[in-house]
């Protein structure tokens, strides 16, 4: 029987299940049972996958033993097993308070929210094989993910209308927290047996089976057979048997995947086949229910009632300037969406108030994950009056010969609501008309805002928007309340099925959550009272101070990490920093692993001293000071499990040398038409060798390049990197060293990934430079050739990063390189034909990235001038931009430029190159210029050097001045004219390949 | 949403599940989850199949959605679906009060046992594919089977030690009762949706899939693949993956079975393969747990403590004759076991008291399903004294010349505990010895009984015995208490871990159940008080009266059915008859179907008037008068569902003509070496044609025979007969008529089965006779040839019935027939060689049945005499037995027999036939006898006719008398002697083929 059962009484796993079943039954849910064939998640149970389709209401809750072969760890990981228990809840339609219902279920399990940190952290869910996706969150309990909370948007390729709320509890995680145990193994299942007693042996065996023993050919065969049976069932209209067989396909696929047997092409193909089946099942189910008349539909069932406008709240609109405040209360917004909303609201409200002639004091837009606030000071109660001149009938028809108004004038005046006596005659566009000056009295701010704000809200755009209730509105996340006050008056809005009011909600779990406020100031005061800082900057500062203080307490500090700070600040309303620790032995793991795990998985700040990590982390909870120990302890458990997982991965990965991981790259897709990562790796190897030769690397460098290129992608197949892609390169280096590769090769493997993000370092070694160059050239050429260039804001293959990195490295190494040639060499190695246009577009793309890089430090015109001439050579261009920048700053630059410009301007519209024949230089000034040109041309110059160009050119200025003073370029005689033009063309040509100086300001 | 939700509040299905989970969790059970692959029953979940193995304690409860493809009815049947919910409980080891725990769980669901009829009805469970079996009961709630209650004895071929108690609730059945609904469809799942809402569509689809669509070749392939994967897993020591694949095999098999795709040979082979796998899994699991040191074993856990001897009950043994009563309290005994126990106890106690010299008054053994009672009146408190003569040393060594005792005599006397002065000398077997008369004082009855009764109990034999607790005892069902009183004294027994006491238990659900009694009379009084009739005859009489009265109330009567009466009487302790009714429309079903359903499935008495059934039934509940309506109503629901099922079967069966069912006979085994029922059907057809010819049937009769033989077995493949084999023949006739066969053919199909049981009618038509004859000859010859003749009481193929039926029919039709010839013809058609010895044994077997038939009405010697001569011809023998019986009753029979005997006796030891040469007949008396013989021989006689024989013989008597008076048979001259012997042999030969009169008494 189990060891380490907790001494304090805590609910057992089976008690928790019973409690959840009871709780959700009381919420009107059908209590359902696990499905009769293996599923990876409760979503696949027909009680979810089928029942979320169509308009019928459906509320259900059930346990689902979920099987995910690739998650197997032979029972060694504390909280990741291939078999675990989900508790699944579906609420359809959204009852409007799903989050609160969920949170109350935690209370029913004995979790006191005041003593814990419970958070909704953005997490969007997608199951490509099921044609399903949704938006929502992970729910964190003291840093531990205990639940997935999702508003399902599609299933089986069908748009869900209404949307279903899917709540998926990870039972073991909750139990670990409740029972304060460190691993699944020690969870008390009941009062006698542990989870380990009941499941550990099976977990070991299934892991071994899935990873090592399952017969691959047999699984492929089974997949085919199940698919055939699914199709046959669909053809016979048998939805449920068909669905079962889709699930069997999926399970067979999952084991194949765990066996590492699925190559890129096969993976895509199998996914496609499953998706087709899933769509077929969904369509068939819908058709079936429709044919049955959607029997569960009852009027009213599927629609939530809009909130009623508040009764008896009749505070009149203000009659003098008064503060205005709009609060959009939401479920937790993703970080990016919060920022996007703030900036869009700022712009939209400024524009609104301006256009609506509502004068006002300072406007400020703020936000937290749970609310967007638009605050306007001293907003006038009424629009400014507007005078408009309205054109009426022609003057000669409006007034008779005596200047008396005609019937036409009377009619016009009446229609505009003015007396005929105020009509005037005015000339408009050459005619004369009767006109009226119409005075529009301003509308009330109340009316304007009530009608315009909903439009603004409807117009907000997010990366991904979702539907929830029945109002047909989309937003980043569901809107749950709207507060809109002008002074003490409620501005009556109606949006997303909600009426505005004066009720706000405070910090979650603060009692009472619903707060009635008097006016905008009162709202801000109340929020502050609850510790909510609506302003992002304020939260960031509070976090920064808290984190630094906590780090200092243990003699450490945290690295600057603005991105993390920004993210964390946008995850909470009321930031409270707290410190946790972990076992020092984990510090033996690679530093980058520790940092990545803390940062990426948990949004923790790592603590260091003298460049070495300390066994602490700092996290930020959302308000509250109760149970700090509990929260810290919970977070410590999480990070411990995470580190244990990392240690497991590394141990597993090191069971074979790095090179031996290569074959598995065949199972990783690069891009459909470009093949697997193994294919890419081979191309990279070939290209790197060419580049190393071209760039004149030494023999020993070339051998480092060859080996590093060969191994550069191998770590992608290791478990550590599969788990945390951010460690790619770092792990390659680590594993290479541990596999006995030379330090040079190991470093080059890491360096080929540099820079990984803006501000990251660049490779030090030539070898690293070259391998990275080869990688990026292949990526860029390949994806452009495949028609996958970025469009709009979308850049799924991070081509912008690739282009910038390519340029930055060449610049950093001052490595001259013709990107055009590089792209051509890369294109030659692709498995597909690269159209010339694509390569051109690619070059232009790189250019425009380069421009961005330069423009951070240099004048726009300077950059343009250089790039126009040598955009294909980033290092050269970089030097040229710097040089030119210096030149244009000189006092005598205008003279220089002018001299050069005179030569260029007169020749630039010439359709052809004219031949320069020295014999025909008749005038002395001509001859002098020619002589100066020859001297300039004779000076040794580095390719593309602005310095050399201008140093050569400056001495020519007097000759140029004289030439234009004395010589008529455009002579009558054609031969003469041509010869002079030819001379000037030779002068202009000095700048070819260096800079297009015509783009410089003042030209 | 569902219709007909019950208006009164009743728990929903999901509420019941929660209640059961809560209840069993409180009993210390692990609450487990359904398995992740299809199973036919909760037993297959590893939580049962694996965990019941080995010594470790294990208590678990879980819902198991169970899938049994062949049970699909497209959702049309009210309570039989291919997908349904079991609630499974395992208690290991048996806690000693499993039944009571179970019954309390029903109370927890809101079932008031006092208002219902709750019964434990024998039902033994076996899963050959799992190598598993157990003994136990169906639990009936008002006639509805709601639970299987089993003491598991084996699993995976492993004997279970300790035994596990398996309780399997049928949730839907319980819900139907609780909610008072007629069909699964209408069960309220929660307060909004019904079972039909949630499952009906899937049930229809799965039925269609399983019966009509699943790809047969694919399923065979899947079976093979799963098996291979199971084997590979076992080879790798992976128990759980192996078990999963065994389950997948089983499910594939089940669908194949539903598709009707499995022939006899294949079925046996697949079963064997699954059994081998299951054994492998079980062995591997056991080895694994053993290697882990059986980690769940804790001292004391797996052993129930024996009950403690009652303290402070010190009533002394009686000092005068006093009543004795032993009560063995059991869980419900099967009917057969109850009867077997009573008769064995009667014999054993009689013998015990006799041998133990315990004189006593009348001894009576009684019993109910829950108790065995041995009652003895006036039992002496002590054995009678015993005197024994003990032989000592020879007299001459015991006494010296002076007659004084020697040392030898002194030693002998001392060793026997007597004084030397009492030694006497006595002659024994020709020698003279010193002897002592030893007086043994009787032991107390208390001692004798205490030591001998446990031996008697241990010696009781049952058809199948079981183990339960840890005492290592086997019995028909668990023994739960022992009461043993001699007067007021508790006789201290110890058996099966129990100590005897003075506590009895009354009728279940009567309060209090445990009753303390003073003495035997008190016990019997208390039982009577509770309505318990311990005497079977008394219960039978009570039932008979109750049933008749209830039938009379509706103007009907019930047929005599002693077997049913006996069974019902042994199912209850306190019989209370009650009447229910059903919809008159069901009377349209074939009568035999209705009667069989009522009788076999439900043990109901059918009610009829003027030979037609009335829409009523009478059932017998176990005590109680509360809730009679409720009980009747429950039973009505059951029978309605049963009738609906029958109607469904018949409708399905009639979807094609009878002949079209024939091919499916290939899927039914007859016997392994004799092939399928289709093979048997073909043999029968061939043999019937031969017999029809041999028996001289007319051409039209022969064509009826041919057609009827062809169709005779077809109904075995129909669903109605598969469901109720007792309807074989009846359904054949019904379906034949509905398929357009002639009435003659239809009748012959039914008649070939006649007589089906003792007392049944025999066929009227020659065709029916012949087809039945062919069937039985094939069965008998075949099974004897295959070595499957009955042994002991076992007769799995009902060969006794076949032999008797064969004889009875021939007799009834007075159809002379040489069974020897018939068997030879049958043997010629068999697929295996029939050894001559086997056919001889078969004939002897038929003969001995025939003897049994005749001896019911005739003198033993008469029967023997006839059978010795013509046992091969039942009809002839029957007539001969009757005739001979009449003759031997005549007053002059001794004279006749004597005359014949004189001829036989003198010749019977002659090794050879002597030739009779009339020329050598020298004496007149010889010649006269010869003349008389010639006259007798010349009389026309029917083959085998006793009448003809004796009518011919009687006139010879004077000649015989004279012959022996005047002639010396054993003449000196050999030729003369031989001739005279030859003459007498001719006389004796008159009886050849008629009767062996030497076997008649008085010969």
Interface residues (C-beta under 8 A of the other chain):
Chain A: X1 X14 X15 X17 X18 X21 X22 X25 X28 X29 X30 X31 X33 X34 X35 X36 X37 X38 X39 X46 X63 X65 X67 X85 X189 X190 X191 X192 X193 X197 X198 X201 X202 X205 X206 X208 X209 X213 X214 X215 X218 X221 X222 X225 X228 X229 X232 X233 X236 X237 X238 X239 X240 X241 X288 X295 X296 X298
Chain B: X1 X14 X15 X17 X18 X21 X22 X25 X28 X29 X30 X31 X33 X34 X36 X37 X38 X39 X46 X63 X65 X67 X85 X189 X190 X191 X192 X193 X197 X198 X201 X202 X205 X206 X208 X209 X213 X214 X215 X218 X221 X222 X225 X228 X229 X232 X233 X236 X238 X239 X240 X241 X288 X295 X296 X298
